[in-house]
Amino acid sequence: MWGGLFSAIDCSLVYICQKEDPWNSITNGALTGAVLSVRTGAAAMAGSAVIGGVLLALIEGVGGILINNCLCMAVFVELCLNSVVKLC
């Protein structure tokens, strides 16, 4: 249920915004949380939306940080190796 709703909202946001970015995923998590708790009332919907949005923001943030750090580390290692080779 959660995965299907998440995918449907994700595809809808990509279609509406005409781009794929981290904000779509964060909004997607918030909307999925809210829709899944719609039967429990507005307060529960708001809480679930905040939790879903924060969870996806953490996932997107940590993923972006790890990817950027790994890419930076790979470039740094390559530059160091190239410098050592040029010295020899």
N, C-alpha and C positions, 0 to 999 in steps of 0.2 A: 504494500500500500504506500509506504513512505517513498520508496524508490520510484514508483510509477508517477506519483504526484510531483516529486522533485524533478524528474525528467520532463514532465509535461510543462511545468512552470519554467524550467530552464530553456526549453525550446521556444516557448512563447516569448520570453524576455529577449532571446537572441533575435527572434523575428521582429519584434517591436523595435528594439534598439539598433538593429542592423550591425551589431558588433559583439564580440566575445571579450569580456573584460572581468576583472575581479568583482566589480560592483554588481554585475549580474548574479554571480554566485552568492554574494552576501544578501542581496535582495531575495534571491531564490530561497535561501535558508530561512529568512524571516517569513516569507509568504507561506512556505511549506509548514513551518511551525504553527502559524496562525490558522491555516486551513484545517490542519489535523486536530486542532483543539476548539473548533468552532462550536461544537455541541456543549461545551462547558462554560460558555459565556465570554463577554468582552474582556474581562480582566485576565482570564486564563489565556485568551488569544493574544493579548498584548504581551504577557509574560513569555509565552512560547515563541512569539515572534522575536522578542529581544534575545532569548536564548539561542534560537536558530540563527539569527543574524550574527551574533557574537561568535558562535561556534564556527560558522563559515568564514568569518573575518579572521579568526585565529588560524584556520586551515590555510586560507589564501595567504595570509601574512607569513606564516612559518614556511609554507611552500616557496613563496617568493624569496624570502631571506635565504633559505637553503640553496635554492637554485642560483641566486646571485652570488653567494659566497663560494659555491663550488665553481662557478664559471670564473670568478675573479681568481680563485686559487689556481685553477688550471692555466689561466693566462700568465699568472705570476711564475708558476713552475716552468712554463714554456719559455718565458723571457729569460729566466735564470739559466736554463739549459742552453739556450742559444748564446748567452753571454759567455758561458764556460767553454762552449765549442769554439767560439771566435777567439778566445784567449789561447787556446791550444793550437 
